[in-house]
Amino acid sequence: MHDLLRRLRGSLALLHEEGERGDVVDWRAAAAELQVESFPEDYMEFVSAFGAGTIEESLFISIPRPGTTGEPLSLTRLPGHARRSASMNTWQEVDEGLRNRLEDMLVWGQTNSADMLCWVTSGADPDQWPLAVWERHGGGWKIHKCGMVEFLLKLLSGEFSECPVSDETLWGIQSARFLNFRDEERIIDTGIDPWTGRTVNRFD
């Protein structure tokens, strides 16, 4: 197991004790569909350990779903309408905008504030893909030279010089709860809010 993932597992607790513990992905089919050679090793290990789901109802992590459309929390390319948006073409550092293309963005996560967490998939080695975050309230895209698991660790521990996303719920929280999307749906279907434990009206 990746050392960074081992550290992250110490910081992320499964919210549902009997809950789902990861997702199985046909990585070869996913790579072919998304037109990449493979995926970052730390991300594949994260998916195996945790799967698609939510951290503190604040940050949503997606997985590849080859052969399907419209499934929740699906790893996708940046949509065409987003690539054409003027705000999406804003970079915090102009030089980074000249070196990286929105067409190469692969979206693995989003926040409650509609930030996008992506890889720039222009390189042949997935483990060297730059990690790009579009901060809706932070001035546009910014490149972070770390992997997905390291990014989450640094977010939870507050190790970045400033919060890298618009939603500061997870910034420096040290430990957080993770809930696989299948568990979240099952718990909601029982009429319980999985994050608060309160009864909810499913017809609202």
N, C-alpha and C positions, 0 to 999 in steps of 0.2 A: 504494500500500500504506500502511496505517495506520502512523504513525511508531512507535507503541508495539509493533506487531507486528514491525516491522523490528528493534527492539531485542531483542525476545523471540527472534527467529530467531537472533540472535547468542549467546543464552544456551542455547538448546535445540538439541542435535545429534541428528540421526536416528541411532538406534543401528545400524540395518541399512543399510549403505552403498548397497545396491541397492534399498532399501526403498520402500514406498508413500509417496507425498508428497501426502497429502490425500484427501478424499472429496468426491464430488459429491452434492449434496442438492437435491431438488425443494423449494425454500424456500416456494413458494406453497402447495403441497399440505401441507407441514409446518405452516405458519401456520394453515391452515384446520383441520387436525386438532387442533392444540393451542389453537385459539381465541385467537390473537393476531394483530395486524396484520402483524408482521414480527419480525425478530430483530436483536439488536445488530450493528452493522456490524463491529466488531472480532472478534466471535465468528464471523461468517460468513467473514471473511478467515482466521481461524485454522483453521477447518474445511477451507477450500480449500488451505491450506498444509500442515497436519498431519493433519487428520481425527480420527477417534475413536482413542483409544489411551491409553498409559500413560507417565507421567513417573517414571522411576527406580523402577518397580514400586511406586509409593507413592501417586500421584494419578491417578485414572482420569477421562478426559474423554469425554463422550457426544455424540452427534449425533442429529438428528431422523431417524427412519426411517418416513416416512408409509406407511400401508397394511400395516405389518408388526407383529407382536407377538412378544415374547419374544426379540428379537435382543439380543446383548450390546451394552453401552454405548449404550443408547438414551435419548435425551432424553425425559423424562417429567414429568408433574405429580407432586407429592408424593403418595404413595399414601394412600388413605383410612385405613388402619390406623395409618399414621404420624401423620396429622392428628389422630386421636383419642387418641394416646398422651399421657399426662401429661407425660412428659419432653420431647416435641417441642413442647409448649406453654410451654416455659421460655425466657425472654428475659434476656440479660445486662443490658439496660436496659429497665425496665418500659414507658417511654413508647414505645419502638419496637414493643413487643408490641401496644400499643393502636392504632398507626398501620398495622400490616401484618398481613395475613391469611395463614394457612397455605394456604388455597385458591388463593392467587395465586402460590404458589411453583412455579417451573419448575427442575427439577434438572438441571444441566449437568455436575456433577462429584461425585466421592466420593473419600475417602481410605482407606488401609488401616485407619485407626482408626474407620471407619464415620461419619466426618463427612460432611455434605451441603453442597454448594456450589450455590447457587440464585440466580435472579433473582426479585424481587418484581414480577410483571407487571401491576400494577394501573394503571400509567400508559400513555398512548397512544403515547409515544415510546420505543421499545426502547432507544435509546442513553442514556436517562435512568433506566432501571430500576435500583433499588437492588440491590446484590449482598448476599445474606444467606448467612451460614455458620452451620450448626448444629454446634457443637463438642461432640462426645459427652463429652469429658473436660474441657470448658472452661466449663461453666455455661450452655449453651444457645445460642440464636440471637444473632447479632450482625450489624448492618448495616455494610457498608463502602461508602463513597461513591466507587466506582471501577468500571471495567468489568472484564470477565473477563481480558483480556490484561494490563491494568495490575495486577490482583490477582496474577496469576502472576509478573509481573516483580518486584513488591514482595515476594512470598514468597521467590523465589529470591535476591534481593539483600539480604533482611533489612531492608527499609525500613519495615515496620510497627513500631510501638512494642513489640509482642510477637508471637510466632508466632500467626497467626490460625487455625491448625488444630491438632488434637490430635497428629497425627503430625508430628514435627519433622525428618523425613528431608530435606526440601527447604529448610528454614529457613536462609537465608543461604548456600546452597550455591554461588551465583554462576553455575555452569553445570551443566546436567543433560542426561540422555539421554531422548529420546522414541522410543517404538516404536509404530507403527500396529498396531491389533489384528489386522489380516489378516496382517501379517508375523509377529507374535508367535505366532499359531496355526500358520502354516506352519513356523516354526522348531521349535516344540515337536513338531510332527508328525514331524520328522526325528530326534527323540530328543535334542535339545539344549536346554538351558536358555538362552533368549536373553539373559538378564541376566548370567549367569556364564560361559557358554560350556561348561559341563560337561554330560556325558552324563546324561540322566535316564531313569528307567524310566517309559514312557508308561502302564504298567498299574497304577501305584501309586494 
